[in-house]
Amino acid sequence: MKKILATLGLLTAITLPALAEAREVTITTELNAYRGDGAYLAIYVTDAAGKYQRTLHIAGGKSKYYKHLLDWARGSGGKASEYDGMTGASVSSGDSLTIKVDVDDALIDAGYLVRVDSAVEDQREHRIDAEAPLTTAGSGQAVVGKGYVKSLTVTL
């Protein structure tokens, strides 16, 4: 019994700090009004040089259209393992999408960015439609998008 308790204590000591190293981040993407179908969005993290790091969310139900989320598709390789469990419905014109994700504390205030690529069926694709820094100073400040995205807000 003492060995079991010692093992449980050791496991708790190892896992609790790891859990404390992630922070819940709220990401809100508001779309401009446009004509057409719902938008597909890839919300992901890059390093300061723009190199893909991790998918946070994919909006849009048909994976055959994910290749149109250009920078995300290139960085992630479009592999299902990169977005399994992170997908939802497309986002309609003028609507917004809010997600909550856990982000490793090591990425905050370290030059990492949250990016959004967007595409609408039979319309133009926008690579890096919007990007916002993962910083405490920029927390809650809306960044203006360049295409379908009206604004992107990352709140720590």
C-alpha positions, 0 to 999 in steps of 0.5 A: 500500500505504501508503494502505491501511495508513493507512486500516486504522489510521484505521479501527481507531482509530475502531472500537476506542473504540466497541467499548470503550464497551459492557459485557456485562450479565447479566440474570436473571429468575426466575419465581414458581410459578403455574398455566398456560402459559409466560410471555411477557416483554419485557426492555427499557431505559427512561430515568429518566422511564420512556420506552422506549429499547431492547429487550433480549430477548423471551421467547415465540414467538408475536408475536401475544401481544406486544401483551400486554406492555403498556408495552413494546408501547406504547414499541416500537410492537410493530415487528418491527425492535425485537425481530428476533434478540432472541426466545426461548421462553417461560419456564415457571412457577418457571423462570428466564431468563438473558440476556447483552447489550451495553449502552452504557456511557453508560446505566450510572449515568445513571438508566436502568432494565431493565424486565420486562413479563409476560403469561401466556395466559388470565391477567393481564398485568403491566406493569412486573412488575419493574425494576432500575437500570442501576447499578454500586452495584445490580449483582448485587442482586435486585429483587422482582417484582410479578406473575409475576416473582419476582426480576430481577437485573442484573449488570454 
